[in-house]
């Protein structure tokens, strides 16, 4: 099993915004949080790209576990 390493790119991540983690037993993935400082109000039919505060690179499709910085 290979681990996936991530790079924190927003200083709010891990400080005022929690680092993503598995929140539910048996879940298929980690819970992400919007890495924004102000509330965003979306009108019907509009889109908004939500920053998540980190970047990751998947070198191969054989990864099965995500290692997050502590």
PDB file of N, CA, C and O in Angstrom, chain B, residues numbered from 101:
ATOM      1  N   UNK B 101       0.841  -1.177   0.000  1.00  0.00           N
ATOM      2  CA  UNK B 101       0.000   0.000   0.000  1.00  0.00           C
ATOM      3  C   UNK B 101       0.887   1.242   0.000  1.00  0.00           C
ATOM      4  O   UNK B 101       1.834   1.330   0.783  1.00  0.00           O
ATOM      5  N   UNK B 102       0.587   2.195  -0.869  1.00  0.00           N
ATOM      6  CA  UNK B 102       1.320   3.454  -0.926  1.00  0.00           C
ATOM      7  C   UNK B 102       0.485   4.556  -0.295  1.00  0.00           C
ATOM      8  O   UNK B 102      -0.742   4.538  -0.385  1.00  0.00           O
ATOM      9  N   UNK B 103       1.151   5.520   0.346  1.00  0.00           N
ATOM     10  CA  UNK B 103       0.467   6.672   0.915  1.00  0.00           C
ATOM     11  C   UNK B 103       0.487   7.808  -0.097  1.00  0.00           C
ATOM     12  O   UNK B 103       1.374   7.889  -0.946  1.00  0.00           O
ATOM     13  N   UNK B 104      -0.501   8.675   0.010  1.00  0.00           N
ATOM     14  CA  UNK B 104      -0.581   9.880  -0.815  1.00  0.00           C
ATOM     15  C   UNK B 104      -0.154  11.044   0.060  1.00  0.00           C
ATOM     16  O   UNK B 104      -0.693  11.224   1.153  1.00  0.00           O
ATOM     17  N   UNK B 105       0.794  11.829  -0.395  1.00  0.00           N
ATOM     18  CA  UNK B 105       1.219  13.007   0.355  1.00  0.00           C
ATOM     19  C   UNK B 105       0.536  14.233  -0.230  1.00  0.00           C
ATOM     20  O   UNK B 105       0.344  14.332  -1.441  1.00  0.00           O
ATOM     21  N   UNK B 106       0.170  15.171   0.650  1.00  0.00           N
ATOM     22  CA  UNK B 106      -0.451  16.405   0.185  1.00  0.00           C
ATOM     23  C   UNK B 106       0.394  17.590   0.617  1.00  0.00           C
ATOM     24  O   UNK B 106       1.185  17.499   1.556  1.00  0.00           O
ATOM     25  N   UNK B 107       0.216  18.709  -0.086  1.00  0.00           N
ATOM     26  CA  UNK B 107       0.925  19.949   0.240  1.00  0.00           C
ATOM     27  C   UNK B 107      -0.108  21.001   0.624  1.00  0.00           C
ATOM     28  O   UNK B 107      -1.001  21.315  -0.163  1.00  0.00           O
ATOM     29  N   UNK B 108       0.012  21.545   1.834  1.00  0.00           N
ATOM     30  CA  UNK B 108      -0.882  22.615   2.285  1.00  0.00           C
ATOM     31  C   UNK B 108      -0.489  23.888   1.537  1.00  0.00           C
ATOM     32  O   UNK B 108       0.676  24.285   1.554  1.00  0.00           O
ATOM     33  N   UNK B 109      -1.461  24.528   0.880  1.00  0.00           N
ATOM     34  CA  UNK B 109      -1.165  25.734   0.105  1.00  0.00           C
ATOM     35  C   UNK B 109      -1.870  26.967   0.654  1.00  0.00           C
ATOM     36  O   UNK B 109      -1.687  28.065   0.126  1.00  0.00           O
ATOM     37  N   UNK B 110      -2.664  26.808   1.695  1.00  0.00           N
ATOM     38  CA  UNK B 110      -3.341  27.944   2.309  1.00  0.00           C
ATOM     39  C   UNK B 110      -3.042  27.919   3.806  1.00  0.00           C
ATOM     40  O   UNK B 110      -3.292  26.903   4.455  1.00  0.00           O
ATOM     41  N   UNK B 111      -2.513  29.005   4.374  1.00  0.00           N
ATOM     42  CA  UNK B 111      -2.142  29.012   5.794  1.00  0.00           C
ATOM     43  C   UNK B 111      -3.326  28.831   6.742  1.00  0.00           C
ATOM     44  O   UNK B 111      -3.118  28.523   7.915  1.00  0.00           O
ATOM     45  N   UNK B 112      -4.561  29.012   6.271  1.00  0.00           N
ATOM     46  CA  UNK B 112      -5.729  28.789   7.117  1.00  0.00           C
ATOM     47  C   UNK B 112      -5.926  27.305   7.412  1.00  0.00           C
ATOM     48  O   UNK B 112      -6.492  26.941   8.442  1.00  0.00           O
ATOM     49  N   UNK B 113      -5.453  26.443   6.493  1.00  0.00           N
ATOM     50  CA  UNK B 113      -5.624  25.002   6.638  1.00  0.00           C
ATOM     51  C   UNK B 113      -4.805  24.505   7.823  1.00  0.00           C
ATOM     52  O   UNK B 113      -3.595  24.721   7.889  1.00  0.00           O
ATOM     53  N   UNK B 114      -5.474  23.841   8.753  1.00  0.00           N
ATOM     54  CA  UNK B 114      -4.809  23.335   9.945  1.00  0.00           C
ATOM     55  C   UNK B 114      -4.801  24.340  11.080  1.00  0.00           C
ATOM     56  O   UNK B 114      -4.472  23.995  12.215  1.00  0.00           O
ATOM     57  N   UNK B 115      -5.162  25.591  10.782  1.00  0.00           N
ATOM     58  CA  UNK B 115      -5.225  26.637  11.811  1.00  0.00           C
ATOM     59  C   UNK B 115      -6.694  26.890  12.127  1.00  0.00           C
ATOM     60  O   UNK B 115      -7.234  26.303  13.064  1.00  0.00           O
ATOM     61  N   UNK B 116      -7.339  27.751  11.362  1.00  0.00           N
ATOM     62  CA  UNK B 116      -8.760  28.034  11.601  1.00  0.00           C
ATOM     63  C   UNK B 116      -9.675  27.112  10.803  1.00  0.00           C
ATOM     64  O   UNK B 116     -10.877  27.058  11.064  1.00  0.00           O
ATOM     65  N   UNK B 117      -9.125  26.394   9.840  1.00  0.00           N
ATOM     66  CA  UNK B 117      -9.891  25.422   9.056  1.00  0.00           C
ATOM     67  C   UNK B 117      -9.256  24.050   9.285  1.00  0.00           C
ATOM     68  O   UNK B 117      -8.068  23.861   9.022  1.00  0.00           O
ATOM     69  N   UNK B 118     -10.052  23.092   9.775  1.00  0.00           N
ATOM     70  CA  UNK B 118      -9.485  21.770  10.076  1.00  0.00           C
ATOM     71  C   UNK B 118      -8.925  21.067   8.837  1.00  0.00           C
ATOM     72  O   UNK B 118      -9.435  21.232   7.729  1.00  0.00           O
ATOM     73  N   UNK B 119      -7.875  20.287   9.048  1.00  0.00           N
ATOM     74  CA  UNK B 119      -7.308  19.471   7.979  1.00  0.00           C
ATOM     75  C   UNK B 119      -8.331  18.383   7.640  1.00  0.00           C
ATOM     76  O   UNK B 119      -8.945  17.820   8.547  1.00  0.00           O
ATOM     77  N   UNK B 120      -8.523  18.080   6.365  1.00  0.00           N
ATOM     78  CA  UNK B 120      -9.488  17.037   6.003  1.00  0.00           C
ATOM     79  C   UNK B 120      -9.165  15.715   6.690  1.00  0.00           C
ATOM     80  O   UNK B 120      -8.001  15.362   6.877  1.00  0.00           O
ATOM     81  N   UNK B 121     -10.219  14.995   7.060  1.00  0.00           N
ATOM     82  CA  UNK B 121     -10.019  13.695   7.681  1.00  0.00           C
ATOM     83  C   UNK B 121     -11.257  12.825   7.454  1.00  0.00           C
ATOM     84  O   UNK B 121     -12.316  13.309   7.056  1.00  0.00           O
ATOM     85  N   UNK B 122     -11.091  11.545   7.714  1.00  0.00           N
ATOM     86  CA  UNK B 122     -12.216  10.620   7.640  1.00  0.00           C
ATOM     87  C   UNK B 122     -13.113  10.890   8.838  1.00  0.00           C
ATOM     88  O   UNK B 122     -12.665  10.761   9.977  1.00  0.00           O
ATOM     89  N   UNK B 123     -14.364  11.259   8.611  1.00  0.00           N
ATOM     90  CA  UNK B 123     -15.277  11.603   9.695  1.00  0.00           C
ATOM     91  C   UNK B 123     -16.265  10.477  10.006  1.00  0.00           C
ATOM     92  O   UNK B 123     -16.805  10.417  11.111  1.00  0.00           O
ATOM     93  N   UNK B 124     -16.503   9.598   9.055  1.00  0.00           N
ATOM     94  CA  UNK B 124     -17.496   8.554   9.230  1.00  0.00           C
ATOM     95  C   UNK B 124     -16.861   7.192   9.020  1.00  0.00           C
ATOM     96  O   UNK B 124     -16.216   6.960   7.998  1.00  0.00           O
ATOM     97  N   UNK B 125     -17.033   6.296   9.965  1.00  0.00           N
ATOM     98  CA  UNK B 125     -16.485   4.944   9.856  1.00  0.00           C
ATOM     99  C   UNK B 125     -17.023   4.276   8.578  1.00  0.00           C
ATOM    100  O   UNK B 125     -18.225   4.281   8.316  1.00  0.00           O
ATOM    101  N   UNK B 126     -16.111   3.710   7.804  1.00  0.00           N
ATOM    102  CA  UNK B 126     -16.502   3.032   6.580  1.00  0.00           C
ATOM    103  C   UNK B 126     -16.703   3.949   5.390  1.00  0.00           C
ATOM    104  O   UNK B 126     -17.127   3.500   4.325  1.00  0.00           O
ATOM    105  N   UNK B 127     -16.399   5.240   5.559  1.00  0.00           N
ATOM    106  CA  UNK B 127     -16.595   6.175   4.444  1.00  0.00           C
ATOM    107  C   UNK B 127     -15.587   5.906   3.326  1.00  0.00           C
ATOM    108  O   UNK B 127     -14.500   5.383   3.571  1.00  0.00           O
ATOM    109  N   UNK B 128     -15.953   6.261   2.122  1.00  0.00           N
ATOM    110  CA  UNK B 128     -15.099   6.031   0.957  1.00  0.00           C
ATOM    111  C   UNK B 128     -14.038   7.111   0.792  1.00  0.00           C
ATOM    112  O   UNK B 128     -13.066   6.908   0.064  1.00  0.00           O
ATOM    113  N   UNK B 129     -14.201   8.239   1.442  1.00  0.00           N
ATOM    114  CA  UNK B 129     -13.237   9.323   1.282  1.00  0.00           C
ATOM    115  C   UNK B 129     -13.254  10.259   2.473  1.00  0.00           C
ATOM    116  O   UNK B 129     -14.056  10.116   3.396  1.00  0.00           O
ATOM    117  N   UNK B 130     -12.344  11.224   2.424  1.00  0.00           N
ATOM    118  CA  UNK B 130     -12.243  12.193   3.509  1.00  0.00           C
ATOM    119  C   UNK B 130     -13.234  13.326   3.300  1.00  0.00           C
ATOM    120  O   UNK B 130     -13.657  13.591   2.175  1.00  0.00           O
ATOM    121  N   UNK B 131     -13.601  13.989   4.381  1.00  0.00           N
ATOM    122  CA  UNK B 131     -14.480  15.154   4.314  1.00  0.00           C
ATOM    123  C   UNK B 131     -13.628  16.390   4.094  1.00  0.00           C
ATOM    124  O   UNK B 131     -12.701  16.659   4.858  1.00  0.00           O
ATOM    125  N   UNK B 132     -13.943  17.144   3.047  1.00  0.00           N
ATOM    126  CA  UNK B 132     -13.235  18.386   2.748  1.00  0.00           C
ATOM    127  C   UNK B 132     -14.000  19.562   3.326  1.00  0.00           C
ATOM    128  O   UNK B 132     -15.209  19.484   3.544  1.00  0.00           O
ATOM    129  N   UNK B 133     -13.294  20.642   3.569  1.00  0.00           N
ATOM    130  CA  UNK B 133     -13.914  21.878   4.026  1.00  0.00           C
ATOM    131  C   UNK B 133     -13.519  23.001   3.083  1.00  0.00           C
ATOM    132  O   UNK B 133     -12.413  23.015   2.541  1.00  0.00           O
ATOM    133  N   UNK B 134     -14.423  23.931   2.895  1.00  0.00           N
ATOM    134  CA  UNK B 134     -14.114  25.086   2.061  1.00  0.00           C
ATOM    135  C   UNK B 134     -13.049  25.914   2.759  1.00  0.00           C
ATOM    136  O   UNK B 134     -13.193  26.238   3.938  1.00  0.00           O
ATOM    137  N   UNK B 135     -11.999  26.254   2.061  1.00  0.00           N
ATOM    138  CA  UNK B 135     -10.898  27.025   2.642  1.00  0.00           C
ATOM    139  C   UNK B 135     -11.075  28.483   2.211  1.00  0.00           C
ATOM    140  O   UNK B 135     -10.330  29.006   1.382  1.00  0.00           O
ATOM    141  N   UNK B 136     -12.079  29.110   2.799  1.00  0.00           N
ATOM    142  CA  UNK B 136     -12.418  30.503   2.476  1.00  0.00           C
ATOM    143  C   UNK B 136     -12.566  31.292   3.772  1.00  0.00           C
ATOM    144  O   UNK B 136     -12.846  30.724   4.828  1.00  0.00           O
ATOM    145  N   UNK B 137     -12.379  32.590   3.682  1.00  0.00           N
ATOM    146  CA  UNK B 137     -12.463  33.435   4.872  1.00  0.00           C
ATOM    147  C   UNK B 137     -13.846  34.062   5.049  1.00  0.00           C
ATOM    148  O   UNK B 137     -14.224  34.412   6.167  1.00  0.00           O
ATOM    149  N   UNK B 138     -14.600  34.206   3.965  1.00  0.00           N
ATOM    150  CA  UNK B 138     -15.909  34.846   4.036  1.00  0.00           C
ATOM    151  C   UNK B 138     -16.972  33.922   3.468  1.00  0.00           C
ATOM    152  O   UNK B 138     -16.674  33.050   2.653  1.00  0.00           O
ATOM    153  N   UNK B 139     -18.217  34.115   3.901  1.00  0.00           N
ATOM    154  CA  UNK B 139     -19.322  33.330   3.387  1.00  0.00           C
ATOM    155  C   UNK B 139     -19.528  33.639   1.904  1.00  0.00           C
ATOM    156  O   UNK B 139     -19.261  34.750   1.448  1.00  0.00           O
ATOM    157  N   UNK B 140     -20.002  32.648   1.166  1.00  0.00           N
ATOM    158  CA  UNK B 140     -20.297  32.809  -0.251  1.00  0.00           C
ATOM    159  C   UNK B 140     -21.773  32.496  -0.457  1.00  0.00           C
ATOM    160  O   UNK B 140     -22.253  31.442  -0.040  1.00  0.00           O
ATOM    161  N   UNK B 141     -22.487  33.409  -1.099  1.00  0.00           N
ATOM    162  CA  UNK B 141     -23.894  33.208  -1.410  1.00  0.00           C
ATOM    163  C   UNK B 141     -24.006  32.948  -2.905  1.00  0.00           C
ATOM    164  O   UNK B 141     -23.620  33.787  -3.719  1.00  0.00           O
ATOM    165  N   UNK B 142     -24.529  31.793  -3.258  1.00  0.00           N
ATOM    166  CA  UNK B 142     -24.665  31.437  -4.673  1.00  0.00           C
ATOM    167  C   UNK B 142     -26.101  31.628  -5.118  1.00  0.00           C
ATOM    168  O   UNK B 142     -27.032  31.134  -4.481  1.00  0.00           O
ATOM    169  N   UNK B 143     -26.272  32.343  -6.208  1.00  0.00           N
ATOM    170  CA  UNK B 143     -27.593  32.496  -6.803  1.00  0.00           C
ATOM    171  C   UNK B 143     -27.908  31.229  -7.601  1.00  0.00           C
ATOM    172  O   UNK B 143     -27.001  30.523  -8.041  1.00  0.00           O
ATOM    173  N   UNK B 144     -29.176  30.953  -7.780  1.00  0.00           N
ATOM    174  CA  UNK B 144     -29.601  29.773  -8.540  1.00  0.00           C
ATOM    175  C   UNK B 144     -28.967  29.778  -9.928  1.00  0.00           C
ATOM    176  O   UNK B 144     -28.974  30.795 -10.622  1.00  0.00           O
ATOM    177  N   UNK B 145     -28.419  28.630 -10.324  1.00  0.00           N
ATOM    178  CA  UNK B 145     -27.843  28.498 -11.655  1.00  0.00           C
ATOM    179  C   UNK B 145     -26.411  28.980 -11.781  1.00  0.00           C
ATOM    180  O   UNK B 145     -25.841  28.913 -12.870  1.00  0.00           O
ATOM    181  N   UNK B 146     -25.805  29.469 -10.693  1.00  0.00           N
ATOM    182  CA  UNK B 146     -24.425  29.941 -10.762  1.00  0.00           C
ATOM    183  C   UNK B 146     -23.480  28.872 -10.216  1.00  0.00           C
ATOM    184  O   UNK B 146     -23.904  27.926  -9.551  1.00  0.00           O
ATOM    185  N   UNK B 147     -22.221  29.041 -10.506  1.00  0.00           N
ATOM    186  CA  UNK B 147     -21.212  28.119  -9.999  1.00  0.00           C
ATOM    187  C   UNK B 147     -20.123  28.893  -9.279  1.00  0.00           C
ATOM    188  O   UNK B 147     -19.959  30.096  -9.484  1.00  0.00           O
ATOM    189  N   UNK B 148     -19.383  28.194  -8.439  1.00  0.00           N
ATOM    190  CA  UNK B 148     -18.286  28.801  -7.693  1.00  0.00           C
ATOM    191  C   UNK B 148     -17.253  27.713  -7.442  1.00  0.00           C
ATOM    192  O   UNK B 148     -17.586  26.646  -6.926  1.00  0.00           O
ATOM    193  N   UNK B 149     -16.015  27.972  -7.800  1.00  0.00           N
ATOM    194  CA  UNK B 149     -14.959  27.010  -7.541  1.00  0.00           C
ATOM    195  C   UNK B 149     -14.511  27.183  -6.094  1.00  0.00           C
ATOM    196  O   UNK B 149     -13.989  28.234  -5.722  1.00  0.00           O
ATOM    197  N   UNK B 150     -14.712  26.160  -5.288  1.00  0.00           N
ATOM    198  CA  UNK B 150     -14.429  26.223  -3.856  1.00  0.00           C
ATOM    199  C   UNK B 150     -12.997  25.766  -3.596  1.00  0.00           C
ATOM    200  O   UNK B 150     -12.667  24.611  -3.865  1.00  0.00           O
ATOM    201  N   UNK B 151     -12.139  26.649  -3.079  1.00  0.00           N
ATOM    202  CA  UNK B 151     -10.774  26.238  -2.758  1.00  0.00           C
ATOM    203  C   UNK B 151     -10.773  25.316  -1.540  1.00  0.00           C
ATOM    204  O   UNK B 151     -11.514  25.546  -0.584  1.00  0.00           O
ATOM    205  N   UNK B 152      -9.940  24.272  -1.574  1.00  0.00           N
ATOM    206  CA  UNK B 152      -9.889  23.331  -0.461  1.00  0.00           C
ATOM    207  C   UNK B 152      -8.606  23.459   0.357  1.00  0.00           C
ATOM    208  O   UNK B 152      -8.460  22.780   1.374  1.00  0.00           O
ATOM    209  N   UNK B 153      -7.678  24.310  -0.063  1.00  0.00           N
ATOM    210  CA  UNK B 153      -6.515  24.627   0.754  1.00  0.00           C
ATOM    211  C   UNK B 153      -5.317  23.706   0.643  1.00  0.00           C
ATOM    212  O   UNK B 153      -4.312  23.922   1.319  1.00  0.00           O
ATOM    213  N   UNK B 154      -5.402  22.680  -0.199  1.00  0.00           N
ATOM    214  CA  UNK B 154      -4.254  21.802  -0.371  1.00  0.00           C
ATOM    215  C   UNK B 154      -4.214  21.263  -1.793  1.00  0.00           C
ATOM    216  O   UNK B 154      -5.196  21.330  -2.533  1.00  0.00           O
ATOM    217  N   UNK B 155      -3.070  20.735  -2.149  1.00  0.00           N
ATOM    218  CA  UNK B 155      -2.887  20.124  -3.466  1.00  0.00           C
ATOM    219  C   UNK B 155      -2.349  18.723  -3.272  1.00  0.00           C
ATOM    220  O   UNK B 155      -1.636  18.449  -2.306  1.00  0.00           O
ATOM    221  N   UNK B 156      -2.695  17.832  -4.200  1.00  0.00           N
ATOM    222  CA  UNK B 156      -2.134  16.486  -4.141  1.00  0.00           C
ATOM    223  C   UNK B 156      -1.908  15.985  -5.560  1.00  0.00           C
ATOM    224  O   UNK B 156      -2.544  16.428  -6.516  1.00  0.00           O
ATOM    225  N   UNK B 157      -0.993  15.060  -5.655  1.00  0.00           N
ATOM    226  CA  UNK B 157      -0.642  14.476  -6.944  1.00  0.00           C
ATOM    227  C   UNK B 157      -0.726  12.965  -6.817  1.00  0.00           C
ATOM    228  O   UNK B 157      -0.109  12.381  -5.927  1.00  0.00           O
ATOM    229  N   UNK B 158      -1.477  12.334  -7.694  1.00  0.00           N
ATOM    230  CA  UNK B 158      -1.593  10.883  -7.700  1.00  0.00           C
ATOM    231  C   UNK B 158      -0.681  10.336  -8.789  1.00  0.00           C
ATOM    232  O   UNK B 158      -0.949  10.495  -9.980  1.00  0.00           O
ATOM    233  N   UNK B 159       0.393   9.694  -8.368  1.00  0.00           N
ATOM    234  CA  UNK B 159       1.365   9.167  -9.319  1.00  0.00           C
ATOM    235  C   UNK B 159       0.854   7.892  -9.983  1.00  0.00           C
ATOM    236  O   UNK B 159       1.152   7.642 -11.151  1.00  0.00           O
ATOM    237  N   UNK B 160       0.100   7.098  -9.262  1.00  0.00           N
ATOM    238  CA  UNK B 160      -0.393   5.831  -9.792  1.00  0.00           C
ATOM    239  C   UNK B 160      -1.789   5.567  -9.248  1.00  0.00           C
ATOM    240  O   UNK B 160      -2.187   6.148  -8.238  1.00  0.00           O
ATOM    241  N   UNK B 161      -2.522   4.704  -9.906  1.00  0.00           N
ATOM    242  CA  UNK B 161      -3.891   4.407  -9.484  1.00  0.00           C
ATOM    243  C   UNK B 161      -3.953   3.366  -8.380  1.00  0.00           C
ATOM    244  O   UNK B 161      -5.048   3.004  -7.948  1.00  0.00           O
ATOM    245  N   UNK B 162      -2.813   2.873  -7.909  1.00  0.00           N
ATOM    246  CA  UNK B 162      -2.798   1.818  -6.898  1.00  0.00           C
ATOM    247  C   UNK B 162      -2.829   2.342  -5.463  1.00  0.00           C
ATOM    248  O   UNK B 162      -2.678   1.554  -4.528  1.00  0.00           O
ATOM    249  N   UNK B 163      -3.019   3.645  -5.261  1.00  0.00           N
ATOM    250  CA  UNK B 163      -3.061   4.198  -3.914  1.00  0.00           C
ATOM    251  C   UNK B 163      -4.357   3.801  -3.215  1.00  0.00           C
ATOM    252  O   UNK B 163      -5.426   3.800  -3.825  1.00  0.00           O
ATOM    253  N   UNK B 164      -4.255   3.470  -1.954  1.00  0.00           N
ATOM    254  CA  UNK B 164      -5.435   3.073  -1.195  1.00  0.00           C
ATOM    255  C   UNK B 164      -5.591   3.824   0.116  1.00  0.00           C
ATOM    256  O   UNK B 164      -6.594   3.644   0.806  1.00  0.00           O
ATOM    257  N   UNK B 165      -4.623   4.666   0.481  1.00  0.00           N
ATOM    258  CA  UNK B 165      -4.670   5.340   1.777  1.00  0.00           C
ATOM    259  C   UNK B 165      -4.115   6.742   1.642  1.00  0.00           C
ATOM    260  O   UNK B 165      -3.147   6.961   0.913  1.00  0.00           O
ATOM    261  N   UNK B 166      -4.719   7.699   2.341  1.00  0.00           N
ATOM    262  CA  UNK B 166      -4.282   9.087   2.302  1.00  0.00           C
ATOM    263  C   UNK B 166      -3.636   9.454   3.626  1.00  0.00           C
ATOM    264  O   UNK B 166      -4.265   9.332   4.677  1.00  0.00           O
ATOM    265  N   UNK B 167      -2.378   9.905   3.590  1.00  0.00           N
ATOM    266  CA  UNK B 167      -1.676  10.355   4.782  1.00  0.00           C
ATOM    267  C   UNK B 167      -1.719  11.872   4.826  1.00  0.00           C
ATOM    268  O   UNK B 167      -1.250  12.537   3.902  1.00  0.00           O
ATOM    269  N   UNK B 168      -2.273  12.417   5.884  1.00  0.00           N
ATOM    270  CA  UNK B 168      -2.422  13.860   6.039  1.00  0.00           C
ATOM    271  C   UNK B 168      -1.397  14.386   7.025  1.00  0.00           C
ATOM    272  O   UNK B 168      -1.027  13.688   7.969  1.00  0.00           O
ATOM    273  N   UNK B 169      -0.927  15.630   6.810  1.00  0.00           N
ATOM    274  CA  UNK B 169       0.027  16.210   7.757  1.00  0.00           C
ATOM    275  C   UNK B 169      -0.635  16.399   9.110  1.00  0.00           C
ATOM    276  O   UNK B 169      -1.848  16.593   9.188  1.00  0.00           O
ATOM    277  N   UNK B 170       0.150  16.344  10.174  1.00  0.00           N
ATOM    278  CA  UNK B 170      -0.409  16.529  11.514  1.00  0.00           C
ATOM    279  C   UNK B 170       0.013  17.854  12.093  1.00  0.00           C
ATOM    280  O   UNK B 170      -0.363  18.185  13.218  1.00  0.00           O
TER     281      UNK B 170
END
